[in-house]
Structure formats: C-alpha cells, structure tokens
Amino acid sequence: MKRKVMFIFILVLLAGYGLKAQILIPVKWSYAAKRTGANTATLFLKAEMQQGWHIYSVNQAEGGPVKTSFSFKPDKGYELVGTVTEPKPLNAMDDNFGIIVSSFERSVTFLQEIKLSQPAVTINGILEFMACNANQCLPPERLEFSIPVK
C-alpha cells in the first residue's frame, strides 16, 4: 500500500513539473532597413498582432494607454530625419480609459528616415508598447532592437 501511495505521489509530482504557465506574447516585431539614396535609408519596424489584440499609436493622447514609442541609440554613423511615422490608426472611444484611443490591429509598420554618414551602420534602440484585447491589457513591454543598414 505504501508503495502504491508513493508511486501516485511521484506521478502527481512529475505531472506538475511538466506544466508551465502560459506566457502571452500577442505581438511579434520584425525590423528591416532599405537604402533610399546614397546617404539615406528608411527603417521599418513592423508589429504583427494576434487576432483580437491591438497596440497604440505613437501619437496616442496622454491620459490613456501607453503609446508605442521608439528610442534610437545615438551613433556617429547616422542621424534621424524627422520622427517615426505610421499609417492612419483606428480611432475609437475607449470606455476603460475614458478617451478616444488610436490603435492598430493585425499589423502595422512604423517608418523612420535616417541620414547616413558611414557606408554601413547598425541602428540600435528600444521600443515600448502596450498590447490590449477586449478583456485585458498587458503591462507595457520594452524590447531592444538592432537593424543593420548596408
């Protein structure tokens, strides 16, 4: 009897060991660069959201969700030209925040123009965004990125 109880105890322990908490990752990011001239390039920062999830505009008004933002590490090999641009977002009243929010669903590509002072450079930085669906918002997430420009 003791052996049987011990065996069941070990099976329960091993079954529990195999269980892992689900980690929600509803947004996947990808990065690219394209030369647009001898000394210019465009950076592409693309977010793809799972069905039902969205992220917010870089121009999201204060007092609401965390807007998407990009911070580029300074480097003597390039300089930013203007600010990050985006396509037209969806604008809707959000009862949770009590304001009109500007968001993107499915996918969005943010663009940043740069001027190059070296033939090849790697653009490093950090992006911050918040993903929400109809039931919940995840805590804001910060991701490092690295984009080679050749």
VENHUKA-V234232 format. One record per pair of residues at least 6 apart in sequence whose C-alpha atoms are under 8 Angstrom apart, sorted by the first residue. I is the first residue (numbers start at 1). J is the second residue. Records with the same first field share a line. If there is no record, write none. Layout:
I = J + J
This chain:
26 = 49 + 50 + 53 + 131
27 = 47 + 48 + 49 + 50 + 53 + 131
28 = 47 + 48 + 49
29 = 45 + 46 + 47 + 48
30 = 45 + 46 + 47
31 = 43 + 44 + 45 + 46 + 145 + 146 + 147
32 = 43 + 44 + 45 + 147 + 148
33 = 41 + 42 + 43 + 44 + 147 + 148 + 149
34 = 41 + 42 + 43 + 149
35 = 41 + 42 + 149 + 150
36 = 42
39 = 115 + 116 + 117 + 119
40 = 113 + 114 + 115 + 116
41 = 113 + 114 + 115 + 116 + 149
42 = 111 + 112 + 113 + 114
43 = 111 + 112 + 113 + 114 + 147
44 = 109 + 110 + 111 + 112
45 = 109 + 110 + 111
46 = 107 + 108 + 109 + 110
47 = 107 + 108 + 109
48 = 106 + 107 + 108
49 = 55 + 105 + 106 + 107
50 = 106
51 = 105 + 106
52 = 105 + 106 + 133 + 134
53 = 105 + 106 + 131 + 132 + 133 + 134
54 = 103 + 104 + 105 + 106 + 131 + 132 + 133
55 = 67 + 68 + 103 + 104 + 105 + 129 + 130 + 131 + 132
56 = 65 + 66 + 67 + 68 + 101 + 102 + 103 + 104 + 129 + 130 + 131
57 = 67 + 68 + 86 + 89 + 102 + 103 + 104
58 = 67 + 68 + 69 + 84 + 86
59 = 67 + 102
60 = 66 + 67 + 101 + 102
61 = 67 + 101
63 = 97 + 99
64 = 97 + 98 + 99 + 101
65 = 97 + 101 + 130
66 = 129 + 130 + 140
67 = 128 + 129 + 130
68 = 127 + 128 + 129 + 130
69 = 127 + 128 + 129
70 = 84 + 125 + 126 + 127 + 128
71 = 125 + 126 + 127
72 = 123 + 124 + 125 + 126
73 = 123 + 124 + 125
75 = 123
76 = 117
77 = 116 + 117 + 118 + 120 + 121
78 = 114 + 115 + 116 + 117 + 118 + 121
79 = 114 + 115 + 116
80 = 112 + 113 + 114 + 115
81 = 112 + 113 + 114 + 115
82 = 112 + 113
83 = 112 + 113
84 = 110 + 111 + 112 + 113
85 = 110 + 111 + 112
86 = 108 + 109 + 110 + 111
87 = 108 + 109 + 110
89 = 102 + 103 + 104
90 = 101 + 102 + 103 + 104
91 = 100 + 101 + 102 + 103
92 = 100 + 101 + 102
93 = 99 + 100 + 101
94 = 100 + 101
119 = 150
120 = 148 + 149 + 150
121 = 148 + 149 + 150
122 = 146 + 147 + 148 + 149
123 = 146 + 147 + 148 + 149
124 = 144 + 145 + 146 + 147
125 = 144 + 145 + 146
126 = 142 + 143 + 144 + 145
127 = 142 + 143 + 144 + 145
128 = 140 + 141 + 142 + 143
129 = 140 + 141 + 142
130 = 137 + 138 + 139 + 140 + 141
131 = 137 + 138 + 139 + 140
132 = 138
